[in-house]
Structures are given as C-alpha cells and as structure tokens.
Amino acid sequence: MTIQQAMQTVEDIMLQAVNSDVQTLRNASHHILSAGGKRVRPRLLMLAYAAAGGTDYVYAAPVAAAVELVHTASVVHDDINDHGVMRRGRPSVNAIWGRTFALLTGDFLFTKVYELMAPYKDLNIRLAEATVALVEGETLQAAAVKENNFTREVYYQIIARKTAALFKSAAVMGGEMAGAAADVIDAFGQYGYNVGLAFQIVDDILDLTVDSEHLGKTAGIDLAQGRGYAVAYAGNGSATTAVAEVAEADDPMKRIKQKVLSGDAVAEGQKQAEMLVQMAITALDKLPPSNFKQALVDLAHSVVQRDH
C-alpha cells in the first residue's frame, strides 16, 4: 500500500465513522469531510510512521483519521464563534444548518475520536493532551481579544497550543506506532511542533492577503477579531492600537489591511515561518535517508509555499 492509498483509507475511515442514523449529524459531517481540505496532519502522521519503519498502514490509519477529526471538529466550532460562512470552498456547517446543529456536529466529530482511539491505549493520552491544548489555545485567543491584549508573546502562546500541539502529536504518534527510538520520537516532536507553528503563521498571513474565494474559507476573520499574525506584529509587537482603530473604523477590514500592508509585517511573518520550517527539517537529521523522510521535508516546504 502506498501513502496515497493509505490516505484514502483514512478518508474511508472518517466517512464510515460519522455514518450516524441521525440524519442531520450524518449529513453535516459528510458535508464538511467530503469538502476535502489539506489533510496535512494525517499525512504528516502517516509519513512519520513510514519514515520510522512502519509498514502496517491499516493499523496507523485510524489514528490519522482521529487527528483529522479533531481538527475538523475544531473548525466547525470556529465557524460558529467567528460567524464563518465558507469553509473548504463551500458553505460552512454553520451557514447551512445554523449554530445549534453546527455545535452538535462539532461535538459529534470530537466524540467519534474516542471510538477510533479506543484500541490504541497510551496514544489516547497523547492525543487528549493535544486536544486539551487546542481548546486552551482557542480560549487564550478569545481572552486576548476581549482584554485587548494581543502581543507577540501572547500570539505565540496561542498558536503553540491551538495548532502546533496537534501537529506535534501527529508526528510523535506516528513514530510511537512504528516503535521508533526515543531520540527519533523527540525529533518528530520538534519537526511537528515547528511545522505547526509555521503552518499557522502562513495561515494568518493568507487570511490577511487572500480573498475568500481563493482561500476557501471566510477571509478576514482573524483580522476582524484582532488576532491575525500580521496584526500581532503591528505596532512593535502589539495589536492594541490596531484593534482600537478597528473598533472605530467604518470598514475595519480595509483599514487594518492598509495599515499592516504598509509595513513589513507580512514579510517578517513569512521569514519567521521559513525559519521554523528549516528548524523542523534539521530535526529530521536523526532519521536515515528514505523517500518518506524526503516526503516529510517536502511537506514542511509546502507549508510556507502554499497560497491557500
């Protein structure tokens, strides 16, 4: 079985897992999952598993599916909080079914993770820790916006938890399922963590610079709530002034984009993301050369080279 075939197995597992006899849950779950997505997290896990010598992709696939369901549940809930009307190039669950059913769909996806992870013993703890961190990160983000306290330091605390923790967990679990040595598992952790940070930084830059149709989700949400990477870098590392200006603006998106794009925040963010990717790739020096290791390198590069 190739990695591509393994990824199709992951897709099949996810769709099968959400086949509830409650029609709304089934339809809404299939709607968001069948829209596709980058699938970076499960691919990272499968590649780490293979790079560490794992060969039983059918064994690893349910864990990769669980990781992606955690992410998908979080974006369904995000669209409720952010009033997002587009996700993965189609109307969001929130836009079609409304807030109540979107909330329940996100809950349903989260709980399906329990079923998929039940046979994997201590890996449950690993994924649970990452999921807790994700919720903590989202909460820190909401608090920073409410308290008008969005600094560079706060920004990194947020993305480390809400994004990097799940990337790290995926890479580490891939290594653990393959029986990798402790130093290799540590290397996977460094790789996943840094790729996750870079991924979120680029995501926030794209939210600033790309329109909704091209992005595949509602653009400008991060800026509107004062939490985009570029905004966090405005005003010498603090978004306080920028957020205050947004609150008074007739067209906050236009005002904040003009403010940030006139400086070097976007270029600085891109440079930071590229540095993190290089750190991630360097961590893979612990692994012997292989096509799977190279695929992990390519995946890291793709994080900063994407345009949506």
TIVO-144957 format. One line per 8 residues: number of its first residue (from 0); their letters; for each residue x, y, z of C-alpha. Coordinates in Angstrom, 2 decimals, decimal comma. Example, Ala and Ser with C-alpha at 12.3 -4.5 7.8 and 13.67 -1.06 7.14 Angstrom:
TIVO-144957
0 = AS = 12,30 -4,50 7,80  13,67 -1,06 7,14
END
This chain:
TIVO-144957
0 = MTIQQAMQ = 0,00 0,00 0,00  1,32 3,43 -0,94  0,99 6,57 1,18  -1,67 7,84 -1,20  -3,63 4,62 -0,77  -3,16 4,91 2,97  -4,60 8,43 2,87  -7,64 7,11 1,01
8 = TVEDIMLQ = -8,03 4,57 3,82  -8,01 7,49 6,26  -10,78 9,16 4,25  -12,85 5,99 4,22  -12,46 5,53 7,97  -13,61 9,09 8,69  -16,69 8,85 6,48  -17,61 5,48 7,93
16 = AVNSDVQT = -17,16 6,75 11,49  -19,73 9,53 11,02  -22,46 7,40 9,46  -24,96 8,17 12,21  -28,60 7,20 11,82  -29,37 10,76 12,92  -29,66 12,36 9,51  -28,58 15,88 10,43
24 = LRNASHHI = -25,37 14,71 12,10  -24,58 12,37 9,21  -25,27 14,95 6,52  -23,44 17,80 8,21  -20,41 15,61 8,98  -20,26 14,26 5,44  -20,62 17,81 4,13  -17,53 19,10 5,90
32 = LSAGGKRV = -15,43 15,94 5,43  -16,26 15,46 1,74  -15,19 19,05 1,10  -11,66 17,76 1,41  -9,08 20,01 2,95  -5,31 19,87 3,04  -5,16 16,77 5,27  -1,70 17,91 6,39
40 = RPRLLMLA = -1,99 16,45 9,88  -2,94 12,86 8,95  -0,43 12,86 6,09  2,27 14,01 8,48  1,39 11,15 10,83  1,45 8,52 8,09  4,75 9,81 6,72  6,34 9,85 10,18
48 = YAAAGGTD = 5,10 6,30 10,73  6,59 5,16 7,43  9,85 7,11 7,90  10,31 5,36 11,26  9,93 1,96 9,60  6,22 1,36 10,00  4,60 -0,70 7,26  1,10 -1,58 8,51
56 = YVYAAPVA = -0,76 1,45 7,23  -4,13 -0,07 8,05  -3,05 -0,13 11,72  -1,97 3,52 11,68  -4,84 4,91 9,59  -7,49 5,14 12,37  -5,15 7,29 14,47  -4,52 9,56 11,48
64 = AAVELVHT = -8,29 9,76 10,97  -8,77 10,67 14,63  -6,26 13,50 14,33  -8,08 14,91 11,32  -11,46 14,61 13,05  -10,11 16,65 15,97  -9,05 19,35 13,54  -12,32 19,21 11,59
72 = ASVVHDDI = -14,40 19,45 14,76  -12,41 22,49 15,80  -13,03 24,32 12,51  -16,76 23,57 12,69  -16,79 25,19 16,12  -14,56 28,03 14,88  -17,13 28,92 12,25  -19,73 29,31 14,99
80 = NDHGVMRR = -17,51 31,60 17,03  -16,33 33,57 14,01  -19,61 33,63 12,06  -17,76 31,98 9,18  -19,98 31,23 6,20  -17,47 29,45 3,98  -15,16 26,54 4,78  -13,07 24,42 2,42
88 = GRPSVNAI = -14,57 26,12 -0,59  -18,21 25,52 0,27  -20,80 26,92 2,71  -19,89 26,13 6,30  -21,93 23,79 8,51  -22,92 26,88 10,45  -24,18 28,62 7,29  -26,36 25,68 6,20
96 = WGRTFALL = -27,60 24,11 9,43  -27,26 27,01 11,88  -25,37 27,48 15,11  -27,10 24,81 17,20  -26,59 21,98 14,72  -23,05 23,17 13,93  -22,22 22,99 17,64  -23,67 19,49 17,87
104 = TGDFLFTK = -21,86 18,39 14,71  -18,55 19,56 16,15  -19,32 17,70 19,37  -20,23 14,59 17,37  -16,93 14,69 15,49  -14,99 15,11 18,73  -16,74 12,16 20,35  -16,11 9,93 17,33
112 = VYELMAPY = -12,41 10,39 18,09  -12,96 8,36 21,28  -14,21 5,39 19,27  -11,33 5,49 16,81  -8,68 5,80 19,53  -10,08 3,18 21,94  -7,76 0,34 20,80  -4,59 2,46 20,97
120 = KDLNIRLA = -4,04 2,63 24,74  -1,48 5,28 25,73  -1,79 7,08 22,40  -5,15 8,23 23,77  -3,27 10,27 26,36  -1,05 11,80 23,68  -3,97 12,91 21,52  -6,02 14,03 24,52
128 = EATVALVE = -3,18 16,31 25,63  -3,04 17,87 22,17  -6,81 18,35 22,11  -6,77 20,00 25,52  -4,02 22,31 24,29  -6,11 23,18 21,23  -9,05 24,26 23,38  -6,73 26,17 25,71
136 = GETLQAAA = -5,24 27,99 22,73  -8,64 28,96 21,38  -9,62 30,20 24,85  -6,43 32,25 25,22  -7,15 33,75 21,83  -10,69 34,77 22,74  -9,48 36,19 26,06  -6,71 38,19 24,37
144 = VKENNFTR = -9,22 39,76 22,02  -11,70 40,50 24,81  -9,00 42,02 27,02  -7,37 43,89 24,14  -4,08 42,21 25,00  -2,77 40,77 21,75  1,02 40,86 21,84  3,68 38,86 20,03
152 = EVYYQIIA = 4,24 36,74 23,14  0,54 36,03 23,52  0,28 35,20 19,82  2,97 32,52 20,09  1,36 31,05 23,20  -1,89 30,78 21,29  -0,59 29,15 18,11  1,67 26,79 20,06
160 = RKTAALFK = -1,40 25,35 21,72  -4,17 25,66 19,16  -2,15 24,45 16,16  1,39 23,27 16,88  0,37 20,85 19,65  -1,77 18,75 17,28  0,93 18,72 14,59  3,46 17,60 17,20
168 = SAAVMGGE = 1,11 14,92 18,48  0,54 13,56 14,97  4,26 13,25 14,26  5,06 11,72 17,64  2,24 9,17 17,45  3,44 8,14 14,00  6,88 7,42 15,44  5,50 5,66 18,50
176 = MAGAAADV = 3,29 3,34 16,46  6,35 2,37 14,40  8,35 1,60 17,55  10,91 4,35 16,92  13,73 5,05 19,36  13,31 7,85 21,90  15,64 10,24 20,08  13,72 9,75 16,82
184 = IDAFGQYG = 10,39 10,35 18,56  11,85 13,53 20,05  12,96 14,58 16,57  9,44 14,00 15,26  8,11 16,14 18,09  10,41 19,02 17,16  9,53 18,59 13,50  5,77 18,56 14,07
192 = YNVGLAFQ = 5,82 21,45 16,51  7,79 23,75 14,23  5,82 22,80 11,13  2,64 23,53 13,10  3,84 26,98 14,12  4,86 27,76 10,54  1,53 26,48 9,21  -0,47 28,79 11,46
200 = IVDDILDL = 1,70 31,83 10,74  1,21 31,33 7,00  -2,50 30,71 7,54  -2,80 34,05 9,31  -0,83 35,81 6,58  -3,14 34,33 3,96  -6,15 35,50 5,94  -4,72 38,97 5,55
208 = TVDSEHLG = -3,76 38,84 1,89  -6,08 36,42 0,06  -9,78 36,75 -0,81  -12,38 34,27 0,48  -12,99 32,52 -2,85  -9,33 31,70 -3,30  -8,76 30,93 0,38  -11,68 28,51 0,57
216 = KTAGIDLA = -12,95 29,94 3,85  -14,24 33,29 5,07  -11,25 35,64 4,80  -10,52 38,46 7,22  -11,99 36,75 10,29  -8,65 36,68 12,09  -8,14 40,36 11,39  -11,67 41,31 12,35
224 = QGRGYAVA = -11,16 39,75 15,77  -7,75 41,29 16,17  -5,81 38,07 16,15  -4,04 37,70 12,80  -0,30 37,15 12,78  0,34 40,38 10,93  -1,84 42,30 13,36  0,04 40,78 16,28
232 = YAGNGSAT = 3,20 42,21 14,80  1,78 45,67 14,11  2,84 48,44 16,48  6,13 46,83 17,56  4,60 43,53 18,57  1,29 44,69 19,99  -2,09 44,77 18,34  -3,63 47,03 20,98
240 = TAVAEVAE = -3,60 50,19 18,86  -4,64 48,34 15,73  -7,60 46,70 17,46  -8,72 50,04 18,89  -8,63 51,56 15,41  -10,64 48,67 14,02  -13,37 49,21 16,60  -13,82 52,78 15,35
248 = ADDPMKRI = -13,49 52,15 11,63  -16,38 52,17 9,19  -14,63 49,45 7,18  -12,31 47,63 9,62  -11,03 45,16 7,06  -9,92 47,88 4,70  -8,39 49,99 7,45  -6,42 47,21 9,11
256 = KQKVLSGD = -5,19 45,73 5,84  -3,98 49,11 4,68  -2,21 49,66 7,99  -0,47 46,29 8,06  0,37 46,01 4,38  2,09 49,39 4,51  4,69 47,94 6,86  6,89 44,85 6,83
264 = AVAEGQKQ = 4,70 42,61 8,99  3,79 40,20 6,19  7,38 39,81 5,03  8,53 39,36 8,62  5,92 36,70 9,21  6,86 34,81 6,07  10,52 34,93 7,07  9,70 33,59 10,53
272 = AEMLVQMA = 7,68 30,73 9,05  10,53 29,80 6,72  12,97 29,75 9,64  10,66 27,43 11,60  10,44 25,09 8,61  14,23 24,92 8,41  14,35 24,05 12,11  11,80 21,30 11,50
280 = ITALDKLP = 13,81 19,86 8,63  17,03 19,95 10,65  15,35 17,88 13,37  14,90 15,08 10,83  18,68 14,57 10,69  18,10 11,83 13,28  16,35 9,75 10,61  18,12 7,69 7,95
288 = PSNFKQAL = 17,61 8,78 4,34  14,43 7,48 2,71  11,69 8,54 0,35  9,44 9,04 3,37  11,92 11,34 5,07  12,14 13,36 1,87  8,35 13,49 1,75  8,38 15,00 5,26
296 = VDLAHSVV = 10,88 17,60 4,05  8,65 18,36 1,06  5,60 18,63 3,30  7,39 21,17 5,50  8,33 23,27 2,48  4,78 23,11 1,16  3,51 24,73 4,37  5,27 28,02 3,56
304 = QRDH = 4,88 27,83 -0,20  1,09 27,43 -0,30  -1,25 30,16 -1,50  -4,46 28,98 0,17
END
